[in-house]
Amino acid sequence: MRALPWLEPLLKQFSERRLQGRFPHALLLTGLPGVGKSWLAEQMVRLLVCEQPSEAGACGHCRGCELEAAGTHPDSRTIVPPEGKQQIRVDQIRAVSDFCSSRVNTQVSASG
Ligand SMILES: [Zn+2]
């Protein structure tokens, strides 16, 4: 049983696109506070880094899943507003842009 069943259709749609190798270049998750955006983003990341995803989701046992669970997956970055702030700073976005342009995402390129 999932923690946030109202987000299941979105996660299912994302999982199907993952299995088909069809992704948009970016996703923007918006909604009211407390609706589960962070949870949904975490589930999406797990699906992306999993080396053996299925319709049920990330396997939870492969190297990609273990690295993500440990917070050490080399293709994963989490950005949140600085403490006491409500917005992500421009320099944080620039750092992500540099990270993305300097990395080869082996997970996505290997599957699609
Ligand atoms: Zn996995």
Residues whose N, C-alpha, C, O or C-beta is under 5 A from the ligand:
A	BS01	ZN	C50 E51 Q52 A58 C59 G60 H61 C62 C65
